[in-house]
Amino acid sequence: MLFQKAQKRQNCLLILSLLCFAGYAAICLLSGANVFTMAAFFVGIPFYLVFPGLLLADLFGPFRHGMRALLAMLYGTGFFAALVCLSVRLGQIWLLRTAPLVLSAFFLVRAYRNNNKRLIPNFNASQRFSAVCGIFAVGVLCLLFALAHSAENAHPLVAGAIDLNRDLLWNIGNGNAFTMAFPPQDIRFSEVRFSYHYLTEILAAGLCLVSGASSYDVFVFFSGPVFLSAELLAAYCLGRCFYFDDRKKAAAFPVLMFGFQCASLWAVADTGESIFGNTLLKHLLTNINSQATAVVYLSVFCVVFITAARLKFAIDWRFFLAGLSSFFMMTYAKGPQAALLLCAFIAAMVLILVFQKPCYFKAGLFLCGVSAVFVGVYPLLYASGANSSMAFSAYAMQYTWTHQMLTPLRGWLLEHVPVSPYVWLALTGVLNVFLMLPFQTALWFRAIPKAVASITRLDAGRLLAHAAAFGGFLAYHIFLHPNSSQVYFALLAMIFASLLAVDELYRLRKKTLFSGFAILCAAVGLCSALFMAGTYSVKGAHQLLATAGVVSDTVGAGAVTAQDEEAMNWLKANSDKSTVFATNRTSSTPDTTDGISNVYSALSARQGYMEGWTYAVSNMGVSQTVVEHKQQVNNALFSGTLSFEQISELCAQEGITCLIYAKAYPGAAPAISPDFENENVAVYLMN
């Protein structure tokens, strides 16, 4: 009887999961996804990422309980990313298309022999139920992903006109760049090497090359189930290790991370954005700027480090390989968070070395190796441009909602409670942290006194988590970035605060004042998360109906139109990858001059001469002199005063082979007959 009830629950969850996945697929297809490349993409994932990863994990280890899935993600994506770089660099894409298939075939033969001629081993009832619950969770998140992300960024050709997420267009353009060259130029600003943490874009570019899908479709439609499955599995595996194989606690960790957000409540209903700056749910759900990717490698590194520390660093080369590789990939995926993680790791290692008597040589070697990876990767290779724009400021907190609301009381407090203004600033920061993530921080704050009292013998995982949570929230409040990149410090802190909060959930069973307060915080965080998810769903559903022509939709001045995508599709079909275009669409709207326009490089997969300049300055460190020169050239090309000969000469000097004139944007059409023209765009090939 009990077995039948359990089987019914599993069947019910499976049916609901299938409905969620069907909903996801339907939304993607209605939003313009290509059904054939969608099929090729998902069929290819096991053969290009999963099976090679499992084989390499089995070969290289380390062979510890619960680490195989994490190591498969690490080695599978690492091998694939390396192949992308090598294949594109050599111009031999066949390497990328065949090498993973060879490893997959070897893995399948090996698995068939090792499992008594079964490719899928037997699972017990508990394992089956856990797997079904995981599938259901992925299905729900995929449906939400489709509404919040895919529908909201439908193909303009299908939607007619749509306001696309400019960070998403940035990611899409970067993915296009990696299909053309390695190392690539910034696809929006020619002759400047792209310098940023771009692992997600490399993986997306590789999947485009093997599946035939466009970078747009991969980022907007197809990637969701892949990274959502990976980050949920990674979070669960991290929980298994962190909580000493307690499966219930391990399952609670991703629930807290996704399901309990800020204290904004109904204030998020209009936009889905937290008034306290908590964008964790949005970043985990959409993987905008690679936060979900970072969660995977963060989890791998933490598990390797925690396991090694519990073994007193009596470890072999396999741990060093996994630890250094995972931190390399973490830095490659999300450099600022890797910097913060390194600081927390060093703090934890110092305490371990001083108080816990590990194998000093191997522990010191592990510490030096991880530090060397960061020093080699972050400032020298991939993220050098991101460093120059992050500014320290003790008053960075003044931009938070909490500080602005308390400012009218500041004078009265300083007058009646004579303490340093910095004390009030610090207390405001603590309050802001609590409002950003009330449930988890309430539980985390409750755990801090006990952790401090036992700091000399505290488990390595707890040392790392406390240091990362404290350091992340501190860094968020004392650094400023023109593109608000300091938020990633807070996101990392929220992940670790959620990890630590699970340990304190048992307190909710007791009838105490604290448990009542924590339950209230949980209700607030849950309601905020539901308001966010509801807002994403409503906005996505409305856009889906607008795309289908059922309802009308109002778009902004910077909307991308069907004519824009039509013109870029023509350019993509009638030019090669060496094409460099100049355009007068260099800002987000016709009436602004913000230097941010990622549209044409994302849609055409062609190199821009200067499609925008703001990110080139803030992320790549381009000098103002270079920007001013390109602006002068661009203004001349679209001034309407140059003859055909003058335009041809100027284009030849600057390496420009195509002009794209956006009719709604400032500038005049070149005195040339267009090779393609529609209502909004004219394209001129200069060959």
C-alpha positions in Angstrom: 0.0 0.0 0.0 2.8 2.4 1.0 4.7 1.4 -2.2 1.6 2.2 -4.3 1.2 5.6 -2.7 4.8 6.4 -3.3 4.6 5.3 -6.9 1.5 7.4 -7.4 3.3 10.5 -6.0 6.3 9.8 -8.3 4.0 9.4 -11.3 2.1 12.6 -10.5 5.4 14.5 -10.2 6.6 13.1 -13.5 3.4 14.1 -15.3 3.7 17.6 -13.8 7.3 17.7 -14.9 6.4 16.7 -18.4 3.8 19.5 -18.5 6.3 22.0 -17.3 8.8 20.9 -20.0 6.1 21.0 -22.6 5.2 24.5 -21.5 8.8 25.6 -21.7 9.2 24.1 -25.2 5.9 25.7 -26.4 6.9 29.2 -25.1 10.3 28.9 -26.8 8.8 27.9 -30.1 6.1 30.6 -30.0 8.9 33.1 -29.3 10.8 32.2 -32.5 13.1 29.3 -31.5 14.2 27.0 -34.3 12.7 23.5 -33.6 15.4 21.7 -35.6 18.3 23.3 -33.9 16.5 22.9 -30.5 16.4 19.1 -31.1 20.0 19.0 -32.2 21.1 21.1 -29.2 19.5 18.9 -26.6 20.5 15.6 -28.3 24.1 16.9 -28.4 24.3 17.9 -24.7 24.9 14.3 -23.4 27.4 13.5 -26.1 29.4 16.7 -25.9 29.3 17.5 -22.2 27.8 14.8 -20.0 29.4 11.5 -21.2 32.9 13.0 -21.8 32.7 14.6 -18.3 31.7 11.3 -16.7 34.5 9.5 -18.4 37.1 12.1 -17.3 35.8 12.1 -13.8 36.1 8.3 -13.7 39.7 8.5 -15.0 41.0 11.4 -13.0 39.0 11.4 -9.8 39.4 12.1 -6.9 37.4 9.0 -6.1 35.4 10.2 -3.1 31.7 9.6 -2.4 29.4 12.2 -3.8 32.0 13.9 -6.0 31.5 12.2 -9.4 28.6 14.4 -10.6 30.5 17.6 -9.7 33.7 16.4 -11.3 31.8 15.3 -14.4 30.5 18.9 -14.8 34.0 20.3 -14.2 35.9 18.1 -16.5 33.2 17.9 -19.2 32.8 21.6 -19.6 36.5 22.2 -19.1 37.5 19.8 -21.9 34.8 21.2 -24.2 35.9 24.8 -23.5 39.5 23.9 -24.2 38.4 22.2 -27.5 36.4 25.3 -28.5 39.5 27.6 -28.0 41.8 25.2 -29.8 39.5 24.4 -32.7 38.6 28.1 -33.4 42.2 29.1 -33.0 43.3 26.5 -35.6 40.3 26.9 -37.8 39.6 23.2 -37.5 36.1 22.9 -36.2 36.0 19.2 -37.0 38.1 18.7 -33.8 35.3 20.1 -31.7 32.7 18.1 -33.5 34.4 14.7 -33.3 36.7 14.5 -30.2 33.8 14.6 -27.6 31.9 11.9 -29.6 35.0 9.6 -29.4 35.1 10.0 -25.6 31.3 9.5 -25.4 31.6 6.3 -27.3 34.4 5.0 -25.1 32.3 6.0 -22.0 29.2 4.2 -23.2 31.1 1.0 -24.0 32.8 1.1 -20.6 29.6 1.7 -18.8 27.8 -1.1 -20.7 30.5 -3.5 -19.6 30.8 -2.4 -16.0 27.0 -2.4 -15.4 26.4 -6.0 -16.5 25.3 -4.9 -20.0 23.1 -2.1 -18.7 23.8 1.5 -19.6 21.6 2.8 -16.7 22.4 1.2 -13.3 19.6 0.2 -10.9 18.4 2.8 -8.3 16.7 2.1 -5.1 13.3 3.6 -4.2 14.8 6.6 -2.3 17.2 7.4 -5.1 14.4 7.2 -7.7 12.2 9.5 -5.6 15.0 12.0 -5.2 15.6 12.0 -8.9 12.0 12.6 -9.7 11.9 15.5 -7.2 14.9 16.9 -8.9 13.4 16.6 -12.4 10.2 18.3 -11.1 12.3 21.2 -9.7 14.1 21.6 -13.0 10.8 21.5 -14.9 9.2 24.2 -12.7 12.3 26.4 -13.1 12.5 25.8 -16.8 8.9 27.0 -17.2 9.7 30.1 -15.1 12.8 30.6 -17.2 10.8 30.5 -20.4 8.3 33.0 -19.1 10.8 35.4 -17.4 13.5 35.2 -20.0 12.6 33.5 -23.3 9.2 35.1 -23.8 10.6 38.5 -22.7 13.3 38.3 -25.3 11.5 36.8 -28.3 12.9 37.1 -31.7 12.0 40.6 -33.1 11.0 38.9 -36.4 8.2 37.1 -34.5 7.4 39.8 -32.0 7.4 42.7 -34.5 9.1 45.1 -32.0 10.4 44.3 -28.6 12.6 45.8 -25.8 15.5 43.3 -25.5 17.7 42.9 -22.4 20.9 44.7 -23.2 23.0 42.6 -20.9 21.6 39.5 -22.8 22.6 41.1 -26.1 26.0 41.7 -24.7 26.3 37.9 -23.8 24.9 36.9 -27.3 27.5 39.1 -29.0 30.3 37.7 -27.0 29.2 34.2 -27.9 29.3 35.2 -31.6 32.8 36.6 -31.1 34.1 33.2 -30.0 32.8 31.5 -33.1 35.0 33.8 -35.2 38.3 33.8 -33.5 40.3 33.0 -30.4 41.2 35.2 -28.6 38.5 37.4 -30.1 38.1 41.1 -30.5 35.4 42.9 -28.6 32.6 42.3 -31.1 31.3 45.8 -30.5 34.6 47.6 -30.7 37.2 46.4 -33.3 40.9 46.1 -32.8 40.5 45.6 -29.0 41.0 42.1 -27.5 38.0 41.0 -25.6 39.1 40.9 -22.0 36.6 39.7 -19.5 35.4 36.5 -17.6 33.8 34.7 -20.5 33.5 31.0 -19.8 29.8 30.9 -20.4 30.2 32.6 -23.8 32.9 30.0 -24.8 30.6 27.1 -23.9 27.7 28.7 -25.8 29.9 29.3 -28.8 30.9 25.7 -28.9 27.4 24.5 -28.6 26.4 26.8 -31.5 29.2 25.3 -33.6 28.2 21.7 -32.9 24.4 22.1 -33.0 24.0 24.7 -35.7 21.9 26.9 -33.4 22.4 30.7 -33.3 24.0 32.3 -30.3 20.7 34.2 -29.8 18.7 30.9 -29.6 21.3 29.3 -27.3 21.3 32.2 -24.8 17.6 33.0 -25.0 15.9 29.6 -25.3 18.1 26.5 -25.1 20.5 27.1 -22.3 17.9 27.2 -19.6 17.4 23.5 -18.9 21.1 22.9 -19.1 22.4 25.5 -16.6 19.3 25.1 -14.3 19.9 21.3 -14.1 23.6 21.9 -13.5 23.3 24.5 -10.7 20.6 22.5 -8.9 22.7 19.4 -9.0 25.8 21.3 -8.0 24.0 23.0 -5.1 22.6 19.6 -3.9 26.1 18.0 -4.1 27.6 20.9 -2.2 25.0 20.5 0.5 25.7 16.8 0.7 29.3 17.5 1.5 28.8 20.6 3.7 26.2 18.8 5.9 28.1 15.5 6.2 25.8 13.6 3.8 22.5 14.8 5.3 20.2 14.5 2.3 17.4 16.5 3.8 19.7 19.5 4.6 21.2 19.2 1.1 17.8 19.5 -0.5 16.9 22.4 1.8 19.9 24.5 0.6 18.7 25.1 -3.0 15.1 25.6 -1.7 16.4 28.4 0.5 18.6 29.8 -2.2 15.7 30.1 -4.8 12.7 30.3 -2.6 13.4 32.9 0.1 14.4 36.4 -1.1 14.3 40.0 0.2 11.9 42.0 2.3 10.4 43.9 -0.6 7.1 42.1 -0.6 4.6 43.7 -3.0 7.1 46.5 -3.9 8.5 44.1 -6.5 5.2 43.7 -8.2 5.7 46.3 -10.9 9.1 45.3 -12.2 10.1 42.2 -10.3 13.2 44.0 -9.0 14.0 44.1 -5.3 14.2 47.6 -3.7 17.0 46.3 -1.6 19.2 45.2 -4.5 18.7 41.5 -4.2 18.8 40.1 -7.7 19.8 36.5 -6.7 16.6 34.8 -8.1 16.8 36.7 -11.4 20.5 35.8 -11.9 20.1 32.2 -10.9 17.0 31.8 -13.1 18.3 33.5 -16.3 22.1 33.1 -16.0 22.5 36.7 -17.1 26.2 37.5 -16.8 27.0 33.9 -15.8 25.9 33.7 -12.1 24.4 30.2 -12.6 27.6 29.1 -14.3 29.6 30.4 -11.4 27.5 28.4 -8.9 28.6 25.1 -10.5 32.3 25.8 -10.2 31.9 27.4 -6.8 30.3 24.2 -5.6 33.0 22.0 -7.1 35.8 24.0 -5.5 34.1 24.1 -2.1 33.5 20.4 -2.1 37.1 19.6 -3.1 38.5 22.1 -0.5 36.2 20.9 2.3 36.9 17.2 1.6 40.7 17.9 1.5 40.6 19.8 4.7 38.6 17.1 6.5 41.4 14.7 5.4 43.9 17.1 7.0 45.3 17.6 3.4 46.6 14.0 3.3 45.6 14.1 -0.4 47.1 13.0 -3.7 47.5 14.7 -7.1 43.9 14.2 -8.0 42.7 16.7 -5.4 45.2 19.2 -6.6 44.0 18.7 -10.2 40.3 19.1 -9.2 40.9 22.0 -6.8 43.1 24.1 -9.1 40.9 23.3 -12.2 37.7 24.2 -10.4 39.1 27.5 -9.2 40.5 28.2 -12.7 37.0 27.7 -14.1 35.4 29.8 -11.3 37.7 32.7 -12.1 37.1 32.1 -15.8 33.3 32.2 -15.2 33.0 35.0 -12.7 36.2 36.8 -11.9 35.0 39.3 -9.1 33.4 36.4 -7.2 36.6 34.4 -7.6 38.5 37.2 -6.0 36.2 37.3 -3.0 36.2 33.5 -2.8 40.0 33.5 -2.8 40.0 36.0 0.2 37.6 33.7 2.1 39.7 30.7 1.2 42.9 32.3 2.4 41.3 33.3 5.7 40.0 29.8 6.2 43.4 28.3 5.3 45.2 30.5 7.8 43.0 29.3 10.6 43.4 25.7 9.5 47.2 25.9 9.3 47.5 27.6 12.7 45.0 25.6 14.7 44.0 22.3 13.0 47.5 20.7 12.3 47.0 19.5 8.7 49.7 18.1 6.5 51.5 21.5 6.3 53.4 20.9 3.1 50.4 19.8 1.0 48.1 22.4 2.7 50.6 25.1 1.9 51.0 23.8 -1.6 47.2 23.8 -2.2 47.0 27.4 -0.9 49.8 28.6 -3.1 48.4 26.7 -6.1 44.9 28.3 -5.8 46.4 31.7 -5.3 48.7 31.3 -8.3 45.8 30.3 -10.5 44.0 33.5 -9.6 47.1 35.7 -10.1 47.7 34.1 -13.5 44.1 34.1 -14.8 42.4 37.2 -13.4 44.7 40.2 -13.9 46.7 38.9 -16.8 44.5 37.0 -19.1 40.7 37.3 -18.9 39.5 40.0 -16.6 42.0 42.8 -16.7 39.6 45.4 -18.0 37.1 44.9 -15.2 39.6 45.9 -12.5 40.0 49.6 -13.4 36.4 50.6 -12.9 35.8 49.2 -9.4 36.2 52.0 -6.9 36.5 51.8 -3.1 34.3 54.2 -1.1 33.3 54.1 2.5 30.1 55.8 1.5 29.1 53.4 -1.3 26.2 52.5 1.0 24.5 55.9 0.5 23.0 54.5 -2.8 21.0 51.8 -1.0 17.3 52.2 -0.3 17.9 51.6 3.4 20.4 54.4 3.8 18.2 56.8 1.9 15.2 56.1 4.1 17.3 56.5 7.3 19.0 59.7 6.2 16.4 62.0 7.6 17.0 60.4 11.1 20.8 60.6 10.9 21.1 64.1 12.3 18.8 63.4 15.2 20.6 60.2 16.0 24.1 61.8 15.9 22.9 64.5 18.2 21.2 62.3 20.8 23.4 59.2 20.6 27.0 60.6 20.5 28.8 57.9 18.6 30.9 58.0 15.5 29.1 58.4 12.2 30.9 55.3 11.0 29.1 53.3 13.7 25.7 54.4 12.3 27.0 53.6 8.8 28.0 50.1 9.9 24.6 49.5 11.6 22.8 50.7 8.5 24.8 48.2 6.5 23.8 45.4 8.8 20.2 46.4 8.5 20.5 46.5 4.7 22.0 43.0 4.7 19.1 41.8 6.7 16.5 43.4 4.4 18.2 42.0 1.4 17.8 38.4 2.7 15.8 38.4 5.9 15.2 34.7 6.5 18.7 33.4 5.8 20.5 36.3 7.5 18.4 35.9 10.6 19.5 32.3 10.9 23.1 33.1 9.9 23.4 35.9 12.5 22.1 33.4 15.1 24.9 31.0 14.2 27.7 33.6 14.4 28.3 33.7 18.2 28.7 29.9 18.3 31.0 29.9 15.3 33.2 32.6 16.8 33.5 30.8 20.1 34.6 27.6 18.4 36.6 29.2 15.6 39.8 27.3 16.2 38.1 23.9 15.7 35.4 25.0 13.2 34.9 22.8 10.2 36.6 24.0 7.0 33.3 24.4 5.2 31.9 26.7 7.9 35.1 28.7 8.1 34.9 29.3 4.3 31.2 30.0 4.3 31.3 32.5 7.2 34.3 34.3 5.7 32.7 34.5 2.2 29.3 35.6 3.5 30.8 38.4 5.7 33.3 39.4 3.0 30.7 39.5 0.3 28.3 41.7 2.1 31.1 44.0 3.2 32.5 44.3 -0.3 29.1 45.1 -1.7 28.8 48.0 0.7 32.3 49.5 0.2 32.8 49.2 -3.6 31.2 51.0 -6.5 31.2 50.0 -10.2 29.6 52.1 -13.0 27.7 49.0 -14.2 26.8 48.0 -10.6 29.0 44.9 -10.8 29.5 45.1 -7.0 26.2 43.3 -6.7 28.0 40.0 -7.5 29.8 40.3 -4.2 26.4 40.3 -2.5 25.1 37.4 -4.6 28.0 35.3 -3.5 27.4 36.3 0.1 23.7 35.3 -0.2 24.6 31.9 -1.5 26.9 31.2 1.5 24.4 32.7 3.9 21.8 30.3 2.6 24.3 27.5 3.1 24.9 28.4 6.7 21.2 29.1 7.4 20.2 25.5 6.8 22.2 24.4 9.9 19.9 26.6 12.0 16.5 25.4 10.6 16.1 23.0 13.6 15.5 26.1 15.8 12.2 26.7 14.0 10.7 23.6 15.8 11.2 25.2 19.2 8.6 27.6 20.6 10.9 30.6 21.3 10.9 34.3 20.5 13.6 33.7 18.0 11.8 30.9 16.2 8.7 33.2 15.9 10.8 36.0 14.5 12.6 33.6 12.0 9.2 32.2 10.8 8.0 35.8 10.2 11.2 36.4 8.2 10.7 33.2 6.3 7.1 34.3 5.4 8.4 37.7 4.2 11.2 36.2 2.1 8.9 33.6 0.6 6.2 36.2 -0.2 8.8 38.3 -1.9 10.1 35.4 -4.0 6.5 34.5 -5.0 5.8 38.2 -5.9 9.0 38.1 -8.0 8.1 34.9 -9.7 4.6 36.0 -10.3 5.7 39.3 -11.8 8.1 37.5 -14.1 5.4 35.2 -15.2 2.8 37.9 -15.8 5.2 40.0 -17.8 6.3 37.0 -19.8 2.8 35.9 -20.5 1.8 39.4 -21.6 4.8 39.5 -23.9 3.9 36.1 -25.2 0.4 37.2 -26.0 1.8 40.4 -27.7 4.2 38.2 -29.7 1.2 36.1 -30.8 -0.7 39.3 -31.7 -3.5 38.7 -29.2 -2.8 41.9 -27.2 -1.0 45.1 -28.1 2.2 46.1 -26.4 4.0 49.4 -25.9 7.7 49.4 -26.6 10.4 51.9 -25.8 12.4 54.1 -28.2 15.2 51.6 -28.2 13.1 48.6 -29.2 14.5 46.1 -31.7 12.2 45.7 -34.6 11.5 42.9 -37.1 13.2 45.0 -39.7 16.3 45.2 -37.6 16.5 41.4 -37.4 15.6 41.0 -41.1 18.5 43.2 -42.1 20.9 41.4 -39.9 19.8 38.0 -41.2 20.5 39.3 -44.7 23.9 40.6 -43.7 24.8 37.3 -42.0 23.8 35.3 -45.1 25.6 37.7 -47.6 28.9 38.3 -45.8 31.6 36.3 -44.2 33.0 36.4 -40.7 35.7 38.9 -41.7 33.1 41.6 -42.2 33.5 44.7 -40.0 30.5 47.0 -39.9 30.1 50.6 -38.8 26.7 51.9 -37.7 25.1 55.1 -36.5 23.2 53.1 -33.9 25.7 53.5 -31.1 23.4 54.2 -28.1 20.5 52.5 -26.5 17.9 55.0 -27.8 17.9 57.7 -30.5 17.6 60.4 -27.8 20.4 59.3 -25.5 24.2 59.2 -25.9 25.1 56.4 -23.5 27.4 54.5 -25.8 25.6 51.2 -25.2 24.2 49.3 -28.2 24.7 45.6 -28.5 22.0 44.9 -31.1 23.5 44.5 -34.5 26.6 42.5 -33.4 24.2 40.1 -31.5 21.8 39.6 -34.4 24.3 39.5 -37.3 27.3 37.7 -35.7 29.5 40.2 -37.4 32.3 42.4 -36.0 31.4 46.0 -35.2 33.8 48.9 -35.7 32.2 50.8 -32.8 28.7 49.8 -32.1 29.1 51.3 -28.6 32.0 52.4 -26.4 30.9 52.4 -22.7 31.6 48.8 -22.0 34.8 48.9 -24.0 36.0 51.6 -21.6 34.7 50.1 -18.4 35.4 46.4 -19.1 38.3 46.5 -21.6 40.1 49.6 -20.4 40.0 51.3 -23.8 41.5 54.8 -23.7 39.4 57.9 -24.4 41.7 58.8 -27.3 40.8 55.7 -29.1 37.1 56.2 -28.5 37.3 59.8 -29.7 39.0 58.8 -32.9 36.4 56.1 -33.7 33.6 58.6 -32.9 35.1 61.1 -35.4 35.2 58.4 -38.1 31.7 57.2 -37.3 30.3 60.8 -37.4 32.0 61.4 -40.8 30.6 58.2 -42.3 27.1 59.1 -41.3 27.3 62.8 -41.8 25.8 62.8 -45.3 28.6 65.1 -46.6 31.1 62.6 -47.9 31.2 61.3 -51.5 31.3 57.7 -52.4 35.1 57.9 -53.0 35.7 59.6 -49.6 33.6 57.0 -47.8 35.4 54.2 -49.6 38.8 55.6 -48.7 37.9 56.2 -45.1 36.5 52.7 -44.8 39.6 51.2 -46.3 41.8 53.1 -43.8 39.8 51.9 -40.8 39.2 48.3 -42.0 35.4 48.8 -42.4 33.7 46.6 -45.0 30.0 47.3 -44.3 27.8 50.3 -43.2 24.5 49.8 -41.4 22.3 52.9 -41.3 19.5 52.8 -38.7 17.0 55.3 -39.9 15.6 56.2 -36.5 19.0 57.1 -35.1 21.0 60.4 -35.4 23.0 60.7 -38.6 22.4 60.8 -42.4 22.4 58.0 -44.9 25.7 57.5 -46.8 25.7 58.7 -50.4 25.8 55.1 -51.6 23.2 52.8 -53.1 22.2 50.2 -50.4 22.7 46.5 -51.0 19.7 45.9 -48.7 17.1 48.2 -47.4 13.8 48.0 -45.5 11.6 50.4 -43.6 14.1 50.9 -40.7 17.6 49.8 -41.8 19.8 50.1 -44.8 22.9 47.9 -45.3 25.9 48.9 -47.6 28.6 46.4 -48.4 31.8 48.1 -49.2 33.5 45.3 -51.1 
